[in-house]
Structures are given as C-alpha cells and as structure tokens.
Amino acid sequence: MNTTIRGLDENVYRSLKARAALVGRPIGELVSEALRSYLAWPVLAERTRSIADIKPIDLGPGTENISERIDEIVYDEDWERIQGYAEPAERSQK
C-alpha cells in the first residue's frame, strides 16, 4: 500500500532512512514492523492492572504507621525535631 504520512518528525525519518539503508531493508517494511510492534501493546483501557490491585504487605512490628512517619519526615518543616539537628545555614547562626 502506498500512503502519505504527514507531520512525521524530519529527524526521525532521516534516522529511519539511514537505518533502512544500513540494514538493507525498505523504509516501508521498517515502518510496518514498527507499527505492528506498537499495535501489539494493549490499549490503556484494556489493561487490567491498576494501583488498586497492589496488596499491602506486613513489614513487621513497629511499622503500622510507617506511611504517616514517612509523610512527617518528607513534608514536616520542623527539621530540627525530626532529624535532631538544624539545617547547615541555621546551625551556623546558633
């Protein structure tokens, strides 16, 4: 089939043309192969896995509130209390 593809990135086409010459295959054959490969991937709506499918795991005693602790460390602005020391700029002022 002969067709025209508009909006193709010029650099991508040049690279494809060079690769086709290097491997001795027609550009159309390489494009068909790439399109077949792309179409073999499932459409997003067809994918069955989601983040809701992830099951929690038990990390042992003392980790029941680990998510809250991580949030506290990452988002809390009171670094002295969390880390036990002041930020370097604050330390030099004390």
Solvent accessible surface area in square Angstrom, and as a share of the most:
residue,aa,sasa,rsa
1,M,216,0.96
2,N,154,0.79
3,T,94,0.55
4,T,101,0.59
5,I,98,0.50
6,R,210,0.77
7,G,87,0.83
8,L,85,0.42
9,D,77,0.40
10,E,106,0.47
11,N,107,0.55
12,V,84,0.48
13,Y,85,0.32
14,R,149,0.54
15,S,73,0.47
16,L,43,0.21
17,K,112,0.48
18,A,64,0.50
19,R,148,0.54
20,A,5,0.04
21,A,83,0.64
22,L,147,0.73
23,V,76,0.44
24,G,65,0.63
25,R,85,0.31
26,P,84,0.53
27,I,46,0.24
28,G,48,0.46
29,E,80,0.36
30,L,21,0.10
31,V,39,0.23
32,S,44,0.28
33,E,81,0.37
34,A,61,0.48
35,L,96,0.48
36,R,163,0.59
37,S,64,0.41
38,Y,159,0.61
39,L,134,0.67
40,A,83,0.64
41,W,171,0.60
42,P,65,0.41
43,V,95,0.54
44,L,138,0.69
45,A,97,0.75
46,E,115,0.52
47,R,123,0.45
48,T,124,0.72
49,R,174,0.64
50,S,63,0.40
51,I,148,0.75
52,A,83,0.64
53,D,57,0.30
54,I,115,0.59
55,K,148,0.63
56,P,126,0.79
57,I,139,0.70
58,D,131,0.68
59,L,105,0.52
60,G,23,0.22
61,P,133,0.84
62,G,71,0.68
63,T,36,0.21
64,E,134,0.60
65,N,104,0.54
66,I,72,0.37
67,S,69,0.44
68,E,107,0.48
69,R,108,0.39
70,I,89,0.45
71,D,70,0.36
72,E,61,0.27
73,I,65,0.33
74,V,86,0.49
75,Y,164,0.62
76,D,36,0.19
77,E,158,0.71
78,D,64,0.33
79,W,82,0.29
80,E,71,0.32
81,R,143,0.52
82,I,26,0.13
83,Q,73,0.32
84,G,65,0.63
85,Y,103,0.39
86,A,6,0.05
87,E,63,0.28
88,P,91,0.57
89,A,70,0.54
90,E,74,0.33
91,R,126,0.46
92,S,95,0.61
93,Q,151,0.67
94,K,162,0.69
